[in-house]
Amino acid sequence: MTDPEGRAAAVRDAIHQRRRAVNEAVPEYLTVEEPERLYEATRYLLDAGGKRLRPTILMLVAESLSADPVEEYRAVTPVDGGDRSPSGTATDSIVAAATGSPQGNGGPVDIMAAAIAIEVIQSFTLIHDDIMDEDDLRRGVAAVHEAYDLETAILAGDTLYAKAFEYLSAVGAPPDRTVRAHDVLARTCTEICEGQALDVDFETRSDVTIEEYRDMIRAKTAVLYGAAAVIPAILLGADDETIEALHRFGIRIGEAFQIQDDLLDLTTPSERLGKRRGSDLIENKQTIVTLHARQQGVDVANLIDTDDASAVSEAEIDAALAELRSVGSIEYARSLAEEFIAESRESLRVLPPGPAREQLEDLAWYLIEREY
């Protein structure tokens, strides 16, 4: 598709269809139980909306790999058509005993459960990020710690983290694949925490390099995209070459996504962005834009002379943006994101040609064309 507007509309439609499926499934998987206040808090951001990009990627990968056309995400046919007998290993018994779930024999896989697992991990990270950053707005509504209280928000995040592994245990894949998917998600969560720690550390440093920043966003943001791309491949029995290529795909689009977020923080109105425009500058967060600008001699720390978001005017943000444009920092970030997307799309060649692969290619492009 060569028409950019038509292409973007097709991508938005593909995302919308899968987002709707995820939104309908969330109340089924994450029910509001006792204590109600805790579970209402776990659902709060999920019910507030969200793009659902990570589960969309997971679902599209599954569609591309499935041996049969996907009509129901709760029953997706593995790569080998489900022709696989239970292994009967010690690992099988351990998993079954620990999870209380059926061991699975290579039959249909509940990919929706995996998609929900990825999305609740994303929600967990947002809750804790907002607490750490003292942000009071998320997705156009009050942050969880503002809508409820700090203690409830922490518990809600922790609950979501645990629920993700619970859902992944119940997908019905063979135990060895389920254990491998668990390992990916566990390592992903560890890396997210490492990336967040680096991000916090960077706020007090003036010597952060672009290479260090890339390491940080890979851990904090990109690894969850990598997990979203590889977990369905693992659960459906794809070969290691496919799994490795899909991981590269996820990492590259995740890096590009974060760079685009850095740009949108400066260029998109607060009401559309869902949070305060220019918050990264106000909070002195290191971004690819400010790191490049510092290399060009810009006094980044004084672009905004207060850390009180309520005292910063739109005119001050516009002035800072103009200076960043003048030294080429906006264009540098844009070019790097485009490079990452080109690499990500190349990695998709391991998937069979078809509509799902095309939608993944177009979605990768869309991630750096989006305006919020």
Residue pairs with C-beta under 8 A, 6 or more apart in sequence:
1 7
1 10
1 362
4 369
7 362
7 365
7 366
8 366
8 369
10 359
10 362
11 359
11 362
11 363
11 365
11 366
12 366
14 56
14 60
14 359
14 362
14 363
15 51
15 52
15 53
15 56
15 363
18 52
18 55
18 56
18 59
18 60
19 50
19 51
19 52
19 55
19 56
21 59
21 73
21 112
22 52
22 55
22 56
22 112
22 115
22 116
22 119
23 52
25 112
25 115
25 116
26 43
26 46
26 47
26 116
26 119
27 43
29 112
29 113
29 116
29 163
29 167
30 39
30 42
30 43
30 46
30 116
30 120
30 163
31 39
32 39
32 40
32 43
33 39
37 148
37 152
38 152
38 155
38 156
38 159
39 159
40 148
41 144
41 147
41 148
41 152
41 153
41 155
41 156
42 120
42 123
42 156
42 159
42 160
42 163
44 141
44 144
44 147
44 148
44 156
45 123
45 126
45 127
45 138
45 139
45 144
46 119
46 120
46 123
48 138
48 139
48 140
48 141
49 139
49 140
50 119
50 122
50 123
50 139
52 119
53 257
53 363
53 367
54 118
54 119
54 122
54 224
54 225
54 228
55 115
55 116
55 118
55 119
55 228
56 363
57 225
57 228
57 229
57 250
57 253
57 360
57 363
58 111
58 114
58 115
58 118
58 228
58 229
58 231
58 232
59 73
59 111
59 112
59 115
59 232
60 356
60 359
60 360
60 363
61 228
61 229
61 232
61 233
61 246
61 351
61 356
61 360
62 70
62 73
62 76
62 109
62 111
62 232
62 236
63 70
63 76
63 355
63 356
64 351
64 352
64 354
64 356
64 357
64 360
65 79
65 232
65 233
65 236
65 238
65 242
65 351
65 352
66 76
66 77
66 78
66 79
66 236
67 77
67 78
67 79
67 80
67 81
67 82
68 77
68 81
70 76
70 111
73 110
73 111
73 112
73 115
74 108
74 110
74 111
74 112
74 113
75 108
75 109
75 110
76 108
76 109
76 110
76 111
76 232
76 236
77 108
77 109
77 236
78 84
78 106
78 107
78 108
78 109
78 173
78 235
78 236
78 237
79 236
79 237
79 238
80 106
80 237
82 105
82 106
82 107
82 108
83 106
84 105
84 106
84 174
84 237
85 105
85 106
86 92
86 103
86 104
86 105
86 174
87 174
87 175
87 176
89 175
89 176
91 175
91 176
91 179
92 103
92 175
92 176
95 101
95 103
95 169
95 175
95 178
95 179
96 102
96 103
96 175
98 169
99 166
99 169
99 170
101 169
101 170
101 172
102 172
103 174
103 175
104 171
104 172
104 173
104 174
104 175
104 177
104 178
105 174
106 173
106 174
106 237
107 172
108 172
109 171
109 172
109 173
109 235
109 236
110 170
110 171
110 172
111 171
111 232
111 235
111 236
113 167
113 168
113 170
113 171
114 167
114 168
114 171
114 181
114 231
114 232
114 235
116 167
117 163
117 164
117 165
117 167
117 168
117 185
117 231
118 164
118 224
118 227
118 228
118 231
120 160
120 161
120 163
120 164
120 167
121 160
121 161
121 164
121 185
121 188
121 189
121 224
122 224
123 157
123 160
124 157
124 158
124 160
124 161
124 164
125 157
125 192
125 196
125 224
126 138
127 143
127 144
127 145
127 153
127 154
127 156
127 157
127 160
128 154
128 157
128 196
129 135
129 196
130 136
130 138
130 143
130 144
130 145
130 153
131 143
131 145
131 150
131 153
131 154
131 157
132 196
132 200
133 283
135 143
135 275
135 276
135 279
136 142
136 143
136 146
137 143
137 274
137 275
137 276
138 144
138 274
138 275
139 274
140 271
140 274
141 147
143 153
144 152
144 153
144 156
144 157
145 152
145 153
145 154
148 156
161 189
164 185
165 182
165 185
165 186
168 178
168 181
168 182
168 185
168 231
169 178
169 182
171 178
171 181
171 235
173 181
173 235
173 236
177 234
177 235
177 237
178 235
180 234
181 231
181 234
181 235
184 227
184 230
184 231
184 234
185 227
185 231
188 223
188 224
188 226
188 227
191 219
191 223
192 219
192 220
192 223
192 224
194 219
195 216
195 217
195 218
195 219
195 220
195 221
195 223
196 220
198 212
198 215
198 216
198 219
198 220
199 216
199 220
199 285
199 286
202 208
202 212
202 213
202 216
202 285
202 286
203 283
203 284
203 285
203 286
205 286
206 294
206 301
208 286
208 291
209 291
210 288
210 291
210 292
210 295
213 286
213 287
213 288
213 291
214 255
216 286
217 254
217 255
217 258
217 259
217 288
218 251
218 254
218 255
220 258
221 254
221 255
221 257
221 258
221 261
222 250
222 251
222 252
222 253
222 254
222 255
222 257
222 258
223 251
223 254
224 254
225 250
225 251
225 253
225 254
225 257
226 247
226 250
226 251
226 254
227 250
228 250
229 246
229 247
229 249
229 250
230 243
230 246
230 247
230 250
233 242
233 243
233 246
234 243
238 246
241 350
242 350
242 351
245 347
245 348
245 349
245 350
246 347
246 350
246 351
248 343
248 344
248 347
249 344
249 345
249 347
249 348
249 360
249 364
250 344
252 340
252 341
252 343
252 344
252 347
253 340
253 341
253 344
253 363
253 364
253 367
255 337
255 340
256 337
256 338
256 340
256 341
256 344
256 364
256 367
256 368
257 367
257 368
259 288
259 333
259 336
259 337
259 340
259 368
260 337
260 367
260 368
260 370
262 280
262 287
262 288
262 289
262 333
263 289
263 330
263 333
263 334
263 337
264 273
264 370
264 371
264 372
265 273
265 277
265 278
265 279
265 280
265 281
265 287
266 277
266 278
266 280
266 281
266 289
266 317
266 320
266 321
266 324
266 330
267 321
268 277
268 371
268 372
269 277
270 276
270 277
272 371
272 372
273 372
274 372
276 282
276 309
277 314
277 317
278 304
278 312
278 316
278 317
278 320
279 285
279 309
280 287
280 290
281 290
281 303
281 304
281 317
281 320
282 304
282 306
282 307
282 308
282 309
282 312
283 307
284 301
284 307
287 333
288 332
288 333
288 336
289 324
289 329
289 330
289 332
289 333
290 300
290 324
290 329
292 327
292 328
292 329
292 332
292 333
293 300
293 323
293 324
293 327
293 329
294 300
296 327
296 328
296 329
297 327
298 323
298 324
298 327
298 329
303 320
303 323
303 324
304 312
304 316
304 317
304 320
306 312
321 330
324 330
325 331
334 368
337 368
338 368
341 364
341 365
341 367
341 368
344 364
345 361
345 364
345 365
348 357
348 360
348 361
348 364
351 357
351 360
